[in-house]
Amino acid sequence: MNIRRISADETLPLRRDVMYPDRQLTEVKVDHDEDGLHYGVFEGGQLVTVVSLFLGREEAQFRKLATATAAQGKGFGKAVLAHLSDICRKENVKLLWCNARETAVSFYERLGYRIKGDYFKKDGINFVRMELPLTASAGKSFEIIPAIDIIDGKCVRLTQGDYNQQKVYNEHPLEVAKAFEAIGVRRLHLVDLDGAKKGAVTNWKVLENIAGKTSLVTDFGGGIKTDKDVEIVFECGAALATIGSVAVKSPELFFSWVNRYGAEKIFLGADVKEEKIAVGGWLETTGLSVFDFLKDNIARGVQHIFCTDIAKDGLLQGPSTELYKKIIAAFPGISFVASGGVSNIADVATLQETGCSGVIIGKAIYEGNITMEELKSFL
C-alpha cells in the first residue's frame, strides 16, 4: 500500500464509479476542487482509494472518500484517513470533519469520529456532520511498553531468544508491573517464554494476576497456537493477544482470530532477520520478506504491529531504526511498535522521531540503562 498526492482530475473516475455511477465525470466535481489536497491509495500499482482534503486555519474538511468495491473492507480507507489526520496535526489544525452518508456513520464512529448536529438530505441521500478533534490524546501518541518475560512464573530476560542465556530479574512479575504502573505506564508486553517453548499457553496465572491487580493494558503472547489458547488469554484479562508464528505458518487460522475478536484485539509480531521473517523462537528464518508479510496482513485488516530485529534483541546495541523507517514509509498510517535493541533513552527519542507509535523495552530497563525517571519524560 502506498499513499501519495494526486491531482483533482485523477480522483474523478473512482469517485464517480463508487459514489455516482450514473453520472458523467464533470458532474462529480465539488466546489473548489482545485483548492484541495487530493490523495490516492495505491495497491499493486492500482488506485484503490481517493479522498480530497480542504485545510482551514483551525479545522479541515475531507470530501469524497471512495474505495473501489473490490478493495473495500481491507483497511485502505482507514489508512488514508490516518494519513490526513497526521497532515492536519502538522499544520496545527484542531478539527477534522466530513459530511458522512448515513450508511457510513458506523465506520467513522469506529475511528473516533462523533456526530455533530442533525441529519440532512441532499440528492435524496441522508448525511450528517461527523467530527474528529485532533487533540494530543486523540492524536498518534507514542507509547512506552515495558516487557515482562516469564519463565517458571518469574520475570526474566533472554539474549537473542536463547533459553540458555537467561537472567532472573524478579521472582514476582506483579511487583514489576505495579512499579511500571506507579510511574504512569499504561501498556505492558507480557511474554510467556515457557508457553513459546511448549507450544501452548502456560503462564496464564501471571497474566490473570497482573490484569486483575493493575489497570495496565496488557498484551500477552507466547504459545498461542489454538482457538483454546486465544480464549484463555482473553479470559485471563489480556487486552490484546500477541501472535507471531501462527500468522506465518497458519494464516487462515490467524485471520479467523482477527475476524472473531476484532483487529483491535490482535497484536501481530514480526520477528525479522535481514528483512526476512523468522519463526519458531527465531530458530528458523523463512524466505518471506517482512514487507510482503506486512502488506498481506494489513490488507486483511490487521492494525497493531510490532517488529523485532533478532540480530539486535537483548544486546543493548541500538534498535534497527533504518528498517523501521522503511516499514513506516511503506505502510503510512499503521500503528507500528519498535522492539529490540533499545540501549538508552536516546534510542527511545530516536524511535519517536522516526514515527513509531511506541516501543517495547526490556533489558535496558532491567539493567539500569534507562531509569524510571527517564521513562517518565515519555509518559
VEXDREN-2710 file (C-alpha; in Angstrom, 1 decimal):
% VEXDREN-2710
k/r/px/py/pz
1/MET/0.0/0.0/0.0
2/ASN/1.3/3.4/-1.0
3/ILE/-0.4/6.8/-0.3
4/ARG/0.6/9.8/-2.3
5/ARG/-0.7/13.1/-3.6
6/ILE/-2.6/13.0/-6.9
7/SER/-4.4/15.6/-9.0
8/ALA/-8.1/16.5/-8.6
9/ASP/-8.8/15.0/-12.1
10/GLU/-7.2/11.7/-11.0
11/THR/-9.8/11.3/-8.2
12/LEU/-12.8/11.7/-10.5
13/PRO/-13.1/8.2/-12.2
14/LEU/-13.0/6.3/-8.9
15/ARG/-15.1/8.9/-7.1
16/ARG/-17.7/8.6/-9.9
17/ASP/-17.6/4.8/-10.1
18/VAL/-18.1/4.3/-6.4
19/MET/-20.4/7.2/-5.4
20/TYR/-22.2/8.3/-8.6
21/PRO/-22.1/5.5/-11.2
22/ASP/-24.8/7.1/-13.4
23/ARG/-23.1/10.5/-13.7
24/GLN/-20.5/12.0/-16.0
25/LEU/-17.1/12.8/-14.7
26/THR/-17.7/16.5/-14.9
27/GLU/-20.7/16.1/-12.7
28/VAL/-18.8/14.6/-9.7
29/LYS/-16.5/17.6/-9.2
30/VAL/-17.1/19.5/-6.0
31/ASP/-16.9/23.2/-5.3
32/HIS/-13.3/24.5/-5.1
33/ASP/-11.9/21.0/-6.0
34/GLU/-8.9/22.8/-7.4
35/ASP/-8.1/24.2/-3.9
36/GLY/-8.0/20.8/-2.2
37/LEU/-5.2/18.4/-1.5
38/HIS/-6.0/15.1/-3.2
39/TYR/-4.7/11.7/-2.1
40/GLY/-4.7/8.3/-3.6
41/VAL/-4.0/4.9/-2.0
42/PHE/-2.3/2.5/-4.5
43/GLU/-2.1/-1.2/-4.1
44/GLY/-0.1/-3.2/-6.6
45/GLY/0.1/-0.1/-8.8
46/GLN/-3.7/0.3/-8.9
47/LEU/-5.5/3.3/-7.5
48/VAL/-7.9/1.8/-4.9
49/THR/-9.0/4.7/-2.7
50/VAL/-9.2/8.5/-3.2
51/VAL/-10.0/11.4/-0.9
52/SER/-9.8/15.2/-1.0
53/LEU/-8.7/17.4/1.9
54/PHE/-9.5/21.1/2.4
55/LEU/-7.4/22.7/5.0
56/GLY/-8.5/25.8/7.0
57/ARG/-6.7/27.6/9.8
58/GLU/-8.5/25.8/12.7
59/GLU/-10.3/22.9/11.0
60/ALA/-10.2/20.8/7.9
61/GLN/-12.8/19.0/5.9
62/PHE/-12.3/15.9/3.8
63/ARG/-14.7/15.0/1.0
64/LYS/-15.5/12.2/-1.4
65/LEU/-13.7/9.3/0.3
66/ALA/-14.2/6.5/-2.1
67/THR/-12.7/2.9/-2.2
68/ALA/-13.1/0.6/-5.2
69/THR/-15.7/-2.0/-4.5
70/ALA/-13.3/-4.9/-4.8
71/ALA/-10.9/-3.3/-2.3
72/GLN/-13.4/-2.4/0.4
73/GLY/-13.0/-3.8/3.9
74/LYS/-9.2/-4.1/3.6
75/GLY/-8.2/-1.0/5.6
76/PHE/-7.4/1.4/2.8
77/GLY/-10.0/4.0/3.9
78/LYS/-8.8/3.8/7.5
79/ALA/-5.1/4.2/6.4
80/VAL/-5.7/7.3/4.2
81/LEU/-7.8/9.0/7.0
82/ALA/-4.9/8.4/9.4
83/HIS/-2.7/10.0/6.8
84/LEU/-5.0/13.0/6.7
85/SER/-5.0/13.3/10.5
86/ASP/-1.2/13.4/10.5
87/ILE/-1.2/16.1/7.9
88/CYS/-3.7/18.2/9.9
89/ARG/-1.7/17.8/13.1
90/LYS/1.5/19.0/11.4
91/GLU/-0.5/22.1/10.3
92/ASN/-1.8/22.6/13.8
93/VAL/-5.4/22.0/12.7
94/LYS/-7.6/21.2/15.7
95/LEU/-10.6/19.5/14.0
96/LEU/-11.1/17.2/11.0
97/TRP/-14.7/16.7/9.8
98/CYS/-16.8/15.4/6.9
99/ASN/-20.4/15.2/5.9
100/ALA/-20.9/11.4/6.1
101/ARG/-23.5/9.4/4.4
102/GLU/-25.8/7.7/6.9
103/THR/-24.6/4.3/5.7
104/ALA/-21.0/5.2/6.7
105/VAL/-21.6/6.6/10.2
106/SER/-20.6/3.4/12.0
107/PHE/-17.3/3.3/10.0
108/TYR/-16.4/6.8/11.2
109/GLU/-17.5/6.1/14.7
110/ARG/-15.1/3.2/14.9
111/LEU/-12.3/5.7/14.0
112/GLY/-13.3/8.1/16.8
113/TYR/-15.5/10.5/14.9
114/ARG/-18.7/11.7/16.5
115/ILE/-22.0/13.0/15.1
116/LYS/-22.4/16.8/15.3
117/GLY/-25.9/18.2/14.6
118/ASP/-28.8/16.8/12.8
119/TYR/-29.1/14.6/9.7
120/PHE/-29.9/16.4/6.4
121/LYS/-30.8/15.3/2.9
122/LYS/-29.0/16.0/-0.3
123/ASP/-29.8/14.5/-3.7
124/GLY/-32.1/12.0/-1.9
125/ILE/-29.3/10.8/0.5
126/ASN/-29.1/11.3/4.2
127/PHE/-25.9/13.0/5.6
128/VAL/-24.7/14.1/8.9
129/ARG/-21.6/16.1/10.0
130/MET/-19.0/14.0/11.8
131/GLU/-16.0/15.4/13.7
132/LEU/-12.7/14.2/15.0
133/PRO/-11.0/16.5/17.5
134/LEU/-7.2/16.4/16.8
135/THR/-6.1/16.8/20.4
136/ALA/-2.9/15.3/21.8
137/SER/-4.9/12.4/23.3
138/ALA/-6.8/11.8/20.0
139/GLY/-3.6/12.0/18.1
140/LYS/-1.0/9.4/17.2
141/SER/0.6/9.1/20.7
142/PHE/3.9/7.4/21.4
143/GLU/3.6/4.6/24.0
144/ILE/6.3/3.2/26.3
145/ILE/5.6/-0.5/26.6
146/PRO/7.8/-2.3/29.1
147/ALA/8.2/-6.0/28.5
148/ILE/8.0/-8.7/31.2
149/ASP/9.2/-12.1/30.0
150/ILE/8.1/-15.1/32.1
151/ILE/9.8/-18.4/32.8
152/ASP/8.6/-20.5/35.8
153/GLY/6.4/-17.6/36.9
154/LYS/9.4/-15.3/37.2
155/CYS/10.5/-12.1/35.4
156/VAL/13.5/-13.0/33.2
157/ARG/15.3/-11.8/30.1
158/LEU/16.9/-13.8/27.3
159/THR/19.6/-12.8/25.0
160/GLN/18.6/-13.2/21.3
161/GLY/15.9/-15.7/22.3
162/ASP/18.4/-18.2/23.8
163/TYR/16.9/-20.0/26.8
164/ASN/20.5/-20.9/27.9
165/GLN/21.2/-17.2/28.3
166/GLN/18.5/-16.2/30.8
167/LYS/18.7/-13.9/33.8
168/VAL/16.1/-13.7/36.5
169/TYR/15.3/-10.1/37.5
170/ASN/12.4/-10.6/39.8
171/GLU/10.5/-13.6/41.1
172/HIS/7.3/-11.7/41.3
173/PRO/6.2/-10.2/38.0
174/LEU/3.2/-8.4/39.7
175/GLU/5.7/-6.3/41.7
176/VAL/7.4/-5.3/38.4
177/ALA/4.1/-4.5/36.7
178/LYS/3.0/-2.3/39.7
179/ALA/6.3/-0.4/39.6
180/PHE/5.7/0.5/36.0
181/GLU/2.1/1.4/36.7
182/ALA/3.2/3.7/39.6
183/ILE/5.2/6.0/37.3
184/GLY/2.3/6.3/34.8
185/VAL/3.0/3.5/32.3
186/ARG/-0.3/2.4/30.6
187/ARG/0.8/-0.6/28.5
188/LEU/2.6/-3.9/29.2
189/HIS/4.0/-6.5/26.9
190/LEU/3.8/-9.9/28.7
191/VAL/5.6/-12.9/27.1
192/ASP/5.1/-16.5/28.2
193/LEU/8.5/-18.0/27.3
194/ASP/7.5/-21.4/28.7
195/GLY/4.5/-21.3/26.5
196/ALA/6.5/-20.3/23.5
197/LYS/8.8/-23.3/24.1
198/LYS/6.0/-25.7/24.9
199/GLY/3.6/-24.5/22.1
200/ALA/0.7/-23.8/24.5
201/VAL/-0.2/-21.0/26.9
202/THR/1.5/-21.9/30.2
203/ASN/1.9/-18.8/32.5
204/TRP/-1.7/-17.7/32.3
205/LYS/-1.9/-17.2/36.1
206/VAL/0.7/-14.5/35.9
207/LEU/-1.5/-12.7/33.3
208/GLU/-4.6/-13.2/35.4
209/ASN/-2.8/-11.7/38.4
210/ILE/-1.4/-8.6/36.6
211/ALA/-4.7/-8.0/34.8
212/GLY/-6.7/-8.3/38.0
213/LYS/-4.5/-6.2/40.2
214/THR/-3.4/-3.4/37.9
215/SER/-5.0/-1.2/35.3
216/LEU/-2.3/-1.8/32.7
217/VAL/-3.4/-2.6/29.1
218/THR/-1.6/-5.9/28.7
219/ASP/-0.9/-7.8/25.6
220/PHE/0.1/-11.4/26.1
221/GLY/1.9/-13.8/23.8
222/GLY/3.9/-17.0/23.8
223/GLY/2.4/-20.4/23.0
224/ILE/-0.8/-19.2/21.4
225/LYS/-1.4/-21.9/18.8
226/THR/-5.1/-22.8/19.1
227/ASP/-8.6/-21.4/19.5
228/LYS/-8.5/-22.5/23.1
229/ASP/-5.2/-20.7/23.7
230/VAL/-6.7/-17.4/22.5
231/GLU/-9.8/-18.0/24.7
232/ILE/-7.6/-18.5/27.7
233/VAL/-5.6/-15.3/27.1
234/PHE/-8.7/-13.1/26.8
235/GLU/-10.5/-14.9/29.7
236/CYS/-7.4/-14.1/31.9
237/GLY/-7.6/-10.4/31.2
238/ALA/-5.3/-9.7/28.2
239/ALA/-6.4/-6.6/26.2
240/LEU/-4.6/-8.0/23.1
241/ALA/-3.3/-11.4/22.0
242/THR/0.2/-11.3/20.7
243/ILE/0.6/-13.6/17.7
244/GLY/3.7/-14.3/15.7
245/SER/4.5/-17.7/14.2
246/VAL/0.8/-18.7/13.6
247/ALA/0.4/-15.7/11.4
248/VAL/3.2/-17.0/9.2
249/LYS/2.5/-20.8/9.3
250/SER/-1.3/-20.8/9.6
251/PRO/-2.5/-17.5/8.2
252/GLU/-6.1/-18.6/7.8
253/LEU/-6.3/-19.6/11.5
254/PHE/-4.8/-16.3/12.4
255/PHE/-7.3/-14.3/10.3
256/SER/-10.1/-16.3/11.8
257/TRP/-9.0/-14.8/15.2
258/VAL/-8.8/-11.3/13.7
259/ASN/-12.3/-11.7/12.3
260/ARG/-13.7/-13.3/15.5
261/TYR/-12.2/-10.9/18.1
262/GLY/-11.6/-7.8/16.0
263/ALA/-8.3/-6.3/14.7
264/GLU/-8.1/-4.1/17.8
265/LYS/-7.6/-7.2/20.0
266/ILE/-4.7/-8.6/18.0
267/PHE/-1.0/-7.6/18.2
268/LEU/0.9/-9.0/15.3
269/GLY/4.6/-9.7/16.0
270/ALA/7.0/-9.7/13.0
271/ASP/10.4/-11.2/14.0
272/VAL/12.9/-10.3/11.4
273/LYS/16.4/-11.3/10.3
274/GLU/18.0/-9.4/7.4
275/GLU/14.4/-8.2/6.4
276/LYS/13.2/-11.8/6.3
277/ILE/10.5/-13.2/8.7
278/ALA/11.8/-15.6/11.4
279/VAL/9.7/-18.1/13.3
280/GLY/10.0/-20.9/15.8
281/GLY/11.7/-19.0/18.6
282/TRP/13.9/-17.4/16.0
283/LEU/15.4/-20.8/15.1
284/GLU/14.0/-20.7/11.5
285/THR/14.4/-17.9/9.0
286/THR/11.9/-18.0/6.2
287/GLY/12.3/-16.6/2.7
288/LEU/9.3/-14.3/3.3
289/SER/10.1/-10.6/3.1
290/VAL/8.8/-8.6/6.1
291/PHE/7.3/-6.1/3.6
292/ASP/5.3/-8.7/1.8
293/PHE/4.2/-10.2/5.1
294/LEU/3.0/-6.9/6.5
295/LYS/1.4/-5.9/3.2
296/ASP/-0.8/-9.1/3.2
297/ASN/-1.7/-8.7/6.8
298/ILE/-2.6/-5.0/6.7
299/ALA/-4.7/-5.6/3.5
300/ARG/-6.8/-8.1/5.6
301/GLY/-7.4/-5.6/8.4
302/VAL/-4.5/-6.1/10.9
303/GLN/-4.0/-2.8/12.7
304/HIS/-1.4/-3.3/15.5
305/ILE/2.1/-4.5/14.6
306/PHE/5.4/-4.7/16.3
307/CYS/8.7/-5.7/14.7
308/THR/11.8/-7.3/16.4
309/ASP/15.1/-7.5/14.6
310/ILE/16.5/-10.6/16.2
311/ALA/20.1/-9.5/15.4
312/LYS/19.5/-6.7/17.9
313/ASP/17.4/-8.1/20.7
314/GLY/18.9/-8.3/24.1
315/LEU/22.3/-6.9/23.0
316/LEU/21.7/-3.2/24.1
317/GLN/23.4/-2.1/20.8
318/GLY/20.6/0.1/19.5
319/PRO/17.4/-0.6/17.6
320/SER/17.0/-1.2/13.8
321/THR/16.0/2.4/13.1
322/GLU/16.6/2.2/9.3
323/LEU/14.4/-0.9/9.0
324/TYR/11.7/0.8/10.9
325/LYS/11.9/3.9/8.7
326/LYS/11.5/1.8/5.6
327/ILE/8.5/0.0/7.1
328/ILE/6.7/3.2/8.2
329/ALA/7.4/4.7/4.8
330/ALA/5.9/1.7/3.1
331/PHE/2.8/1.5/5.3
332/PRO/1.9/5.0/6.5
333/GLY/-0.9/5.2/9.0
334/ILE/-0.4/1.8/10.7
335/SER/0.2/1.5/14.4
336/PHE/3.8/0.4/14.4
337/VAL/5.8/-0.5/17.6
338/ALA/9.5/-1.0/17.6
339/SER/11.1/-3.8/19.6
340/GLY/14.6/-5.0/20.3
341/GLY/18.0/-3.4/20.8
342/VAL/17.0/-0.3/22.8
343/SER/20.0/0.6/24.9
344/ASN/19.3/4.1/26.3
345/ILE/16.8/6.9/26.5
346/ALA/18.3/8.5/23.3
347/ASP/17.2/5.4/21.3
348/VAL/13.7/5.9/22.6
349/ALA/13.7/9.6/21.4
350/THR/15.0/8.5/18.0
351/LEU/12.2/5.9/17.5
352/GLN/9.6/8.5/18.4
353/GLU/11.1/10.9/15.9
354/THR/11.1/8.1/13.3
355/GLY/7.3/7.9/13.5
356/CYS/6.9/4.7/15.6
357/SER/3.7/4.5/17.6
358/GLY/5.6/3.1/20.5
359/VAL/8.5/1.0/21.7
360/ILE/8.8/-2.2/23.7
361/ILE/11.7/-2.0/26.2
362/GLY/13.0/-4.8/28.3
363/LYS/16.7/-5.4/29.1
364/ALA/17.6/-1.7/29.0
365/ILE/15.2/-1.0/31.9
366/TYR/16.2/-4.1/34.0
367/GLU/20.0/-3.4/33.5
368/GLY/19.5/0.2/34.6
369/ASN/20.5/1.7/31.2
370/ILE/17.1/3.5/31.3
371/THR/15.8/4.7/34.6
372/MET/12.2/5.1/35.7
373/GLU/12.7/8.8/35.9
374/GLU/13.8/8.9/32.3
375/LEU/10.8/6.8/31.2
376/LYS/8.5/9.4/32.9
377/SER/9.5/12.0/30.3
378/PHE/7.8/10.0/27.6
379/LEU/4.6/9.2/29.6
END
